[in-house]
Amino acid sequence: MKQVNVKPATGKLGILIVGNGAVATTFMAGVMMARRGLGKPIGSMTQYEKIRVGRGTEKRYLHYKDIVPMALLDDIVFGCWDVYPQNAYQAAVYADVLKREDIDPVHEEMEQIIPMKAAFDKNYAKRLDGDNVKKCSNRWDMVEQLREDIRQFKSEKGCERVVVLWAASTEIYVPVDERVHHHLTDLEVAMRADDREHIAPSMCYAYAALSEGCPFIMGAPNTTVDIPAMWELATETKMPIAGKDFKTGQTLVKSGFAPIIGTRCLGLEGWFSTNILGNRDGLVLDEPQNFRTKEVSKLSTLETILKADDQPELYSDYYHKVRINYYPPRNDRKESWDNIDIRGWMNYPMQIKINFLCRDSILAAPVCLDLCLLIDLAQRAGRYGIQRFLSFFLKSPMHDYTQGEEAVNHLYKQHTMLKNAIREMGGYEADEELD
């Protein structure tokens, strides 16, 4: 490894997860099994991918850990918040994602993870009815209680560093309001005034995390850190942030397949995406206001890859629709269909059908691991604010829309950004061009 300006990954890395549902428990159980040699963290870039560094005779392909100092799986300590009081083992059994024989070897470790009371507002997730909830006089009190939780967890577990990860349900859609969300002082005034319309509980988690020196990752499509006020706080506290919405199934396919259409200069008439999902996330998204938040996230992918401004004859007037349907029998075994109408030579129509029978939490767990390890790396490298190199893992990557910046959703461009950042932090040349 070259001499790098990244602090070593010494001591324990605490990962505090908002939510103790299917994604969180699958993530936790998988890490625990993997570090005992009883499971494999398949799907994790940080554990498997090799990146080229150097050129010509100096060219080598190395794992991330051989380029930059990464935290190890053995370093990780878990904690969580949830509206339901069941411990992580009970929650994993209830989620019914992993077989009992795959979690029983780590049941004692999982049973010790008992969720702290959640900062919760039922107006933001009407389908949830848990009673493991904080009593808060206002949003500012909510922040202060969360800050105390973080301090206590870090002290009790002896953590050197802590990352906070949102793996809870999608909140109702909160449009960005300049009067509240554009300046940190306005955001703080609104919190103290208990402005429940503009301040979602997730914003309180993010504010608490950043104030306590913890990087924050938004794994749902919530507005949360996608506002200038949070960017200001992240700059002030020198903390990295990433979001939003884990890119797991259908959007992963879309961000990888749409470039095929664009690169081949085929025309697009329409792209219809639909999903069936039966877990708690599907239940919450069955509420129209919550689905609206997800819809905005999913719709943003295609429009930044197949752009009318670049190719008006091919992409000026296509129809893009996204649907999610709650279907309890499938539980976590999500199924997505993409029906794509394209145009070829002499404007002749053709169709593409993609049917992805995936497992939502199985795809999300390695994304959680990679985001946590890489945002911890970013913090130790002195990076703060929006971490664009983590766009690869997210459906609706954060960007500075106030300056006209456009999100990068093209999967292969995102991969280039990721590799270049790892190279750069490892003291190598960031040598791949991003067209």
N, C-alpha and C positions, 0 to 999 in steps of 0.2 A: 504493500500500500504506500502510495506517495505521502509526503508530508501535507496534511490538510489543516485548514483552519476550522475544524469541527471539533467541538468538545467531545471527549470520550463518553460512551454510554455506560457510565458507572452507576452502580446501585440499582435499586428496584424502580421499575416503571409502572406507576399506577394507571390503570385504565378504568375510569368511572363512566359507566354507561347509563344514559337516560333511557329507561325501558328495560324490562326483564322478560321480554316475550320470546318469540320464536327465533328472531335474528340474534338477539343478545345471548340466549342460552346455547344456541348452536355454535356461536363464535367462542364462548367461554369453554364449553365442553370439548370442542375441537382442539383448542390450544392445550388444554390440560391433557388430553389423550396423546397429542403429538409429542409433547415434551416427555412423556413416559415411554415413547416408542410404540404406542398402541394404535396410533392413527397417523394418517398422512395429511399435511396441510395443502392438498392439491387445489390448484386455482390461485395460490398466493404467489404474486410476482416476486415479493421480497424473499421468499424461500426457494424459488425455483429458477427465475429468469436469469440469464446471463447477458451482459451488455458488452459490446465491443468498446475497448479503449485503445487509443493509439492508432497509428496507420502504418501501412507497409510492413517492414520487418519488426516494428514495435507493436503490431496489432496483437491484442489478446482478448479473449472472451471471459469475463469474470462475473461471479455472483455479486449481488449488491454488497454483501458483507465484506467482500474482498476489495471493494472500491471505497466504501465509506464505513465509519464505525456505526454499526446497527445494534440496537437493543436485541437481546436474545429472547426466545420464548420463555426460557427459565427466569428471566428478569421480571416477567409480567405478574402484576397483582391486580385482581379484579374487585370492583365494587359497583353498586348500581342504585338507582332510584326506581320505584314503580308504584302505581296506584293500587296494585294488589300485593299483599304481604308475603306470599309464598316465596320460599327460598329458591335459589337457582335450579336445584335438582327437581323440586316439585314443579316449577314452571316449565322445565325442559320436558318432563313427563307429560304435562298437560298440553304442551305445544305439539307433541307427537310428530316431531320432525325426525329425530334420531331414535333408533331402536334402543330398547332398555339395555340390551347387552353392550351397546356402544357408550352408554353413559354410566352404567353401574360401577365400572372400575374407578371412576372419579367422583362417585356420589358423596363421599365424605367431604371432599374439597368443595363441591358445589353446594352442599347443605350449609356450609359456613358463610355463603354469600347471601345475606338477608337484605332485601332492598330497604333503603332509607325511604322515609315518607316523601312522596312526590310533590313537587310544586305543580298544581293542577287547577285548571278552570274548565268545568264541564261544558261551557259554551264553545270551547275549542275542539272538543271531541265528544259529541253528545252520545255516542254509542258505548262509551266506557263508563262503568259504574263502581269502580274500586273505592275502598274507604281508607286506604293507606295514604292519606293526603294531609299535607301541612295546613295548619290554620294560619292564614296570613292576613294582616290588617290591610295591606295594600301591596302593590307590585314591588315597591322598594323593600318592604319587609320580606317579601318572597326572595329577593336577591340576597339579603343579609343572611337569611336562614340557609340558603344554598352555599354561600361562602363559608359559613361555619361548618357545614357538612364536608366540604372539600378540605378544609384545614384539619378537621378531626380525622378524616380518612387518611390523609397524608401522614399525620403524626402516628396514628395507631398502627398503620401498616409499614411505617418506616420507609416511605417512598422518597427517592431522590427527585423524581419528576412525576407529574400527573398530566394525562390527556383526558379531556372530556369528549365523549362520543354520543351523539343523539342517535338512538336506534329505536325510538318510540314512534307512536302513530303520527300520521299526517294531520296537522292542525287545519282549521278552516282558513281560507285564503285571506291574507292581510295585504291589501294594496299598499304600496309605498306612498306615504304622505309626507311631503316636504316639510310640513310644519312640525312633525314629530321625529321623522326618521333620517333627516339629512344632517343634523348636527348633534353631537354628543350631549351638549347642555340641554337641548330640547328633549332628547330621549330621557335624560335623567329627571327633568321636570315632570314629564309625563308619568314616569314610574312613581315618583313621590305623590303625584296627584291621583294615582290609581286609575290611570286611563286604560281601562280594560279592552276598549275597542281597538286601540293601536298597539298595545303592548301585550304580545302573546307570552304565555309561560315560557316558551322556548327561548325568548329573548332574555328572560331573567336567568336562565341557565347559562346562556352565552356570556352575558355581562358578568355573572359571578365567576365563571371559569377564567375569563381574560383578566379580571381584577385580581384573581388569586395566582396569576402566573401560569395558567394552564392553556395550552392550545385547544381550540374548539373545532369539532367536525360536525357539520349538519348533514345527517344521513337521510333526511326526509326533504320534500320540496318546500318546506316552510320558508317564509320570508326572512326570519331570524337574523342571520349575519349578512344577508344580501342587501344591506342598507349602509349608506355612507357613515351614519353615526357609529356603527359597529366597526367599520374600517378605521375610523378615527380612534376608537378605543384600542383596537389592535395595534395601531401605530404608537399610541401613547404608552401602552404596556409592553411593546416590543414582542407581541405574541402572534404566531401564525394562525390563520383560520382557513377552513376549507368547506366547500359545499357546492351544490346542494343536491341531495337525493342519490342514494347508491345506484350505480348503473349495473344492473344484474342480468335481466333477461331480454325482454323485447327491445329496450333502447340500446342495449349492447349490440344486438343484431342489426338494428337500424343504423347505428353510427358506423358499423363495419360494412354493411351492404350498400347503403346509399352512395358511398364513394365509388363502388363498382359502376353504378349507373352513370354517375358524373364523369368518371375517368373514361368510360366507353362512349361518352357523348350520346347517350340514349335519352329520349324525351320521357317526361313523366306526366301522366294524366291524373293519377290519384294514388293515395296510399292510405288504406284503411287498416287500423290496428285495433284489435280487441283482445281482452284478457278475461279469464275466469280465475278467481282466487277465493279460497275459503277460510283463511286464517283471520286473526284479529285485525290485521291490516286491511284485509278485504272487507271486514265488517265496518270498520271506520270509514273506508272509502265509499261505502254504500250510501253515506250521507252526502247529498249533492254539494254542500259547501266545502266539505273536505275533498271530494273528488275534483272540484275546481282547482284546488292547489296542485294536485297531481297532474291534471290536464295541462296546465300552463307549463309545467316542467317537461312533460313528454312532447308537447307540440313544438317546443323550441329547438329540438334536435335537428329536424330535417331542413328547416328554413335557413340554417347557417351552413349547410353542406351543399344543397342544390339551390343555388341563388339565382333569382331572376335577373339581377343586375349583371351577373357574369355571362349568363347564357339565356337571354330573353326568349329566344325561339324554342328552347327546350323546357324552361322552368318558370315561365311567367304566370301560368294560370292553373297549377295543379291543385287538387283537393286533398286535404289532409285531415283525417278524423281519428280520434283516439277514444276508446271505450274500455271501462273496467266493470266487470259484473261480479257481484258477490255470489259465490256458489259453494255453500258449506261442505258438500261431500268431498271436494278436492283438498280441503285444508291447505297445507303449505305447497301442495303439488300444483303450481300455477301452470296454466296452459295459455299460450298466446298464438294468435293467428295474424299474419300480415298478408293482406291482399293488395298487390301492387300492379297497377295498370301502366304500362310503358308504351312508348312509340319507337319504332325503328325505321329502317330504310323506306323511303317513299311514304312515310307517315303511317306505316302499317302497324296495327295494334298487337300487343302481346301481353301476357300476364305472368306474374311470378307469385307463387304461394309459399309461404313459410309457416310451418306449424312447429312451435317450440314447446315441448312438454318438459318443463324445467322444475326445479325445486328452489323456491324463492330464497329460503334461508341458507341452503347449501351454496348458492351462488353469492349470497351477501356476506357470509362469514369470512372468506378470504379477503374480500374488499375491506371489511372492517379492520382486519389485521394489518393489511398493507397501509391503509390510511393512518392508523395509529402509529405504526412504526416510522412511517415516512414524515408525518408531521412532527413527531418527536425529533427526528433527524434534522428537519428544517429549523426547529427551535435551537438545537445545539449548534447549528451552522449560522445562527444569527439572522435568519430570515423571519420576516414578520409581515402581517397583512395577508391579503389574498394569495394563496399558494396555487398559482395557475398550473404548475407542473403536475398537480394532482387531479386535473380535469379528466384524465383517463378513467378514473374510477367513479365519475359522477355524471348524472343525467343532464343536469342543467348547470354547467360550470359557472362559477362566479366571475364577474368581469366588471369593469368600471363603466357602467352604462351612462353615467353622468358626463363622461368625456367621449361618448360615441363609440366606445370600444365594443367589439362584437365577440361573443363567446366562441371558443374553438370547440366544435362538436365532432369534427372529423376524427375518427378513431386513430388513424395512422399518424396524423399530425399530433394528436395528443400523446401518442406513444413516443414520438420524437422529442416532444417537450419533456416528458418524463426522463428519458434516457440522457438528454443533454443536462438536465438538472443534477442527476446522479453523477455524471462525469465531472461537472463543474465543482460540485461539493467534494469530489474525490481528488481534486487537483489536476484533472485532465482537461483537455480542450473539449468544449461543447461543440463538436465538429459536424453535426448533421444539420443541414439547412431545412428551414421550415418555409415552404413556398406559400 
